[in-house]
Amino acid sequence: MSQLSGKIAIVTGGGSGIGRAISQSFASGGASIVIFDLDESAADKTVSVIQARGGKATFVKCDVSRADSVMEALRFCQSAFGQPNILVNNAGIANIGTATTTSEEEFDRVMEVNVKGVYMCLHHILPAMIENGGGVVLNMSSIAAVTGLKDRFAYSASKGAVQTLTLAVAADHLDENIRCNAICPARVHTPFVDGYLEKNYPDNKEEMFEKLSAVQPIGRMAKPDEIGKLALYLCSDDASYVTGQTYNIDGGYLNLRG
C-alpha cells in the first residue's frame, strides 16, 4: 500500500463524500490531514473518525473562492502541522441544466467554486509547497470534462477548465518539483446522489438508484474509498514518475458502453 508518512495534506471539501474518503485514505497512509471545508459538522465528523483510528487531522472553515479565507486557512495549516506537501482540490458543487436553462447566477456560482476555488488554492498554496521543496497537487475533475453528459452544462464547463489547468500547473512547475494530476470519476455513491434522488424521485428512489447504477458497464456506482485509494497512489512517492495525467475511474463508462 502506498504511504504518505510524514506528509502534510490539505484536502478541500474533505468533510464528506469523496473528500472524506481521500482524507481517511491519506491518514491511513500516515499523512497529517488539514480539511478546508464550509460544513463544520461534516468536517468534524471526518476528523473524529481519523483521530479515532490513530491518525492526525484537523479542520479549518474555508471558502475556497475567497482569497482571504484561503490565506487564513493556509496559515492555520502551517501553525497546526507545518508547510503542506500535498494539495487536493476536491471542493466543488454540482448543477443540473442546459445552456438555455442554466441561469447566469447558477453559472457564475459553479465557476466561482469549481474553477476560481481551484485557482485560489493553487495561487496561495503552491508557493508554500515550492518553498518547502515541492509536492503534489491532485485535482478532482470528472468524466463530464471528457464526454458529453446531458443537463450538465455549467458543471461540464467547470470540470473541463480543471482538466486543462491541471496540465498547465504540471508544465509550469515541473522544475520546482511539483507534480500535478487529475482524477475523473464517473458517478460515485455519495450523499449528493442520495440527496438528488430524495429531491427529484421521492416515490421511486430505489428504482432510479438502480438505473443510475446501471449506466456504468460494471453495473454499479463507484465507492468513495475506491477514489481515495487512487488518490493515495497518485500523491505518494509510488507515483513519482506521474505528472500531467488524468485518470478515468469510471467502471467502463467511457470505453465499454455498446
C-alpha positions in Angstrom: 0.0 0.0 0.0 1.3 3.5 -0.9 2.4 5.6 2.1 2.5 9.2 3.0 4.4 9.0 6.2 5.4 12.5 7.4 3.4 14.3 4.7 1.0 17.2 5.4 -2.0 17.1 3.1 -4.7 19.8 2.5 -7.9 18.4 1.3 -10.6 20.9 0.2 -14.1 19.7 0.7 -12.8 16.9 2.9 -15.8 16.8 5.1 -17.9 14.3 3.1 -18.2 12.1 0.1 -15.0 11.7 -2.0 -13.2 14.3 0.1 -13.8 12.3 3.3 -12.7 9.1 1.7 -9.5 10.8 0.4 -8.8 12.3 3.9 -9.2 8.9 5.5 -7.1 7.1 2.9 -4.3 9.7 3.3 -4.5 9.5 7.1 -4.3 5.7 7.0 -1.2 6.2 4.8 0.5 8.3 7.5 -0.3 11.8 6.4 -1.4 14.7 8.7 -4.7 16.0 7.2 -6.0 19.6 7.2 -9.5 19.8 5.9 -10.7 23.0 4.3 -14.5 23.0 4.3 -17.5 25.1 4.9 -19.6 22.3 6.5 -18.3 22.3 10.1 -20.4 19.4 11.2 -19.3 17.1 8.3 -15.6 18.1 8.7 -15.7 17.5 12.4 -17.0 14.0 11.8 -14.3 13.2 9.4 -11.6 14.5 11.8 -13.2 12.4 14.6 -13.1 9.2 12.5 -9.5 9.8 11.6 -8.4 10.5 15.1 -10.3 7.5 16.5 -8.2 5.4 14.2 -5.0 6.9 15.5 -4.5 9.4 12.6 -3.8 13.1 12.6 -6.3 15.5 11.3 -7.8 18.9 11.9 -10.3 21.2 10.3 -10.5 24.9 9.3 -13.5 26.6 7.9 -12.7 27.9 4.4 -14.5 29.3 1.4 -12.1 28.3 -1.4 -13.5 31.0 -3.7 -12.2 33.8 -1.4 -8.6 34.8 -1.2 -8.7 35.9 2.4 -10.3 32.7 3.5 -7.8 30.5 1.7 -4.8 32.5 3.1 -6.2 32.3 6.6 -6.7 28.5 6.2 -3.2 28.1 4.9 -1.8 29.9 8.0 -3.8 27.6 10.2 -2.3 24.6 8.4 1.2 25.9 8.9 0.7 26.6 12.6 -1.1 23.2 13.2 1.3 20.9 11.3 3.7 22.9 9.1 4.1 23.5 5.4 1.9 21.4 3.1 3.3 18.7 0.9 0.1 17.8 -0.8 -2.9 19.8 -2.1 -6.1 18.0 -3.1 -8.5 20.4 -4.9 -11.7 18.4 -4.2 -14.3 21.1 -3.1 -16.9 21.6 -5.7 -20.6 21.9 -6.4 -22.9 20.3 -9.0 -25.6 21.9 -11.2 -28.3 20.5 -13.3 -29.2 22.3 -16.5 -28.5 23.1 -20.2 -27.2 26.2 -21.8 -30.7 27.5 -22.1 -32.0 26.6 -18.6 -28.9 27.4 -16.5 -29.3 30.9 -15.1 -26.4 33.4 -15.1 -26.4 33.2 -11.3 -26.1 29.4 -11.4 -23.3 29.5 -14.0 -21.3 32.1 -12.0 -21.6 30.2 -8.8 -20.4 26.9 -10.3 -17.4 28.7 -11.9 -16.7 30.6 -8.7 -16.4 27.4 -6.6 -15.2 24.8 -9.1 -12.8 26.9 -11.1 -11.9 30.0 -9.1 -11.8 27.9 -6.0 -9.1 25.7 -7.5 -7.2 28.8 -8.8 -7.3 30.4 -5.3 -5.8 27.4 -3.6 -3.2 26.9 -6.3 -2.3 30.6 -6.2 -1.8 30.8 -2.5 -0.7 27.3 -1.5 1.7 26.4 -4.4 4.3 29.0 -3.3 4.3 27.4 0.2 4.8 24.0 -1.3 7.5 25.2 -3.6 9.3 26.9 -0.8 9.2 23.7 1.1 10.9 21.7 -1.7 7.9 20.8 -3.8 5.0 18.4 -3.5 1.9 17.0 -5.2 -1.3 18.6 -6.5 -4.3 16.4 -7.2 -7.4 18.0 -8.9 -10.8 16.3 -8.9 -12.2 16.6 -12.4 -15.0 14.4 -13.8 -15.8 12.3 -16.9 -18.0 15.4 -17.6 -14.8 17.0 -18.8 -14.1 14.5 -21.5 -17.6 13.3 -22.7 -21.0 14.8 -23.3 -23.4 14.4 -20.4 -27.0 15.7 -20.6 -28.1 18.5 -18.4 -24.6 19.2 -17.0 -23.7 22.4 -19.0 -22.1 24.5 -16.3 -20.7 21.6 -14.4 -19.1 20.2 -17.5 -17.6 23.6 -18.4 -16.1 23.9 -14.9 -14.5 20.4 -15.0 -13.1 21.0 -18.4 -11.3 24.0 -17.0 -10.0 21.9 -14.1 -8.7 19.4 -16.7 -6.7 21.9 -18.7 -5.4 23.9 -15.7 -4.0 20.5 -14.4 -1.8 20.4 -17.5 -0.8 24.0 -17.1 0.3 23.5 -13.5 2.2 20.3 -14.3 4.1 22.1 -17.1 4.7 25.4 -15.3 6.0 23.9 -12.1 7.8 20.7 -13.2 11.2 22.3 -12.5 10.0 23.3 -9.0 9.4 19.7 -8.0 5.6 19.9 -8.3 3.7 17.0 -9.7 0.1 17.7 -10.8 -2.5 15.1 -11.9 -6.3 14.8 -12.1 -8.9 12.1 -11.4 -12.0 11.9 -13.5 -14.6 9.7 -11.8 -17.9 8.6 -13.2 -20.9 8.5 -10.8 -19.8 7.9 -7.2 -22.3 6.9 -4.5 -22.1 10.0 -2.2 -24.6 11.9 -0.1 -25.1 14.1 -3.2 -26.6 11.2 -5.1 -28.9 10.3 -2.2 -30.0 13.9 -1.9 -30.6 14.2 -5.6 -32.8 11.1 -5.6 -34.7 12.3 -2.5 -35.4 15.7 -4.1 -36.3 14.5 -7.6 -37.6 11.0 -7.2 -39.0 10.7 -3.6 -41.5 8.0 -4.6 -39.2 5.7 -6.6 -35.7 6.3 -5.2 -34.7 2.6 -5.3 -35.7 2.2 -9.0 -33.8 5.4 -10.0 -30.8 4.4 -8.0 -30.6 1.1 -9.9 -31.0 3.0 -13.2 -28.2 5.4 -12.3 -26.0 2.4 -11.3 -26.7 0.5 -14.5 -25.3 3.4 -16.6 -21.8 2.2 -15.7 -21.0 -1.0 -17.6 -19.5 -2.5 -14.4 -23.1 -2.4 -13.0 -22.7 -0.1 -10.0 -21.5 3.3 -8.9 -18.0 3.8 -7.6 -17.5 3.7 -3.8 -15.8 6.9 -2.4 -13.0 4.8 -0.9 -12.1 3.5 -4.4 -11.4 7.1 -5.4 -9.5 7.6 -2.2 -7.2 4.7 -2.9 -6.3 6.0 -6.4 -5.7 9.5 -4.9 -3.4 7.9 -2.3 -1.3 6.3 -5.0 -1.1 9.5 -7.1 0.0 11.6 -4.2 2.6 9.1 -2.9 6.2 8.5 -4.0 5.0 5.4 -5.7 3.7 7.7 -8.5 6.9 9.8 -8.5 7.1 9.5 -12.4 3.5 10.5 -12.9 2.6 14.1 -13.7 0.3 15.9 -16.2 -2.0 12.9 -16.3 -5.7 12.3 -16.0 -7.0 9.1 -14.5 -10.5 8.0 -15.5 -12.1 5.8 -12.8 -15.5 5.1 -14.4 -16.5 1.5 -14.3 -16.0 1.3 -18.1 -18.3 4.2 -18.8 -16.1 5.9 -21.4 -14.9 2.9 -23.4 -17.1 -0.1 -22.8 -20.6 1.1 -23.5 -22.1 -0.7 -26.5 
